[in-house]
Amino acid sequence: MEAKAYLKYARISPRKVSIVLDLIRGKDVATAMAILKNTNKIACESLEKLLASAVANAENNFGMDVSKLYVSTCFVTPGPTLKRIMPRAQGRAYRIFKRTSHVTMVVSEKE
């Protein structure tokens, strides 16, 4: 049995999120939460909430034991990119890409 949680349209680059997801993939929930609390990356704040949501889904919707849960799957895909313009010298304009992310986190019970 597995429980999922999704974070959509997060205003952070998928490249930055994937660095943090690589740290917690395959870890048990308590270790993963400790890693997220003590890692100095901007993505950790939203991923903490996402992990807590996945654990709550597992406990309340499927009746799983929280002490046996681990992060079985977590991945990030790019969302829509916001395109903005930055004024530059001599009337030029540079394109700025504000990237978004869709994050999926799955927790499962260890046998």
Order of alpha helices (4+ residues) and beta strands (2+ residues): beta-alpha-alpha-alpha-beta-beta-beta-beta
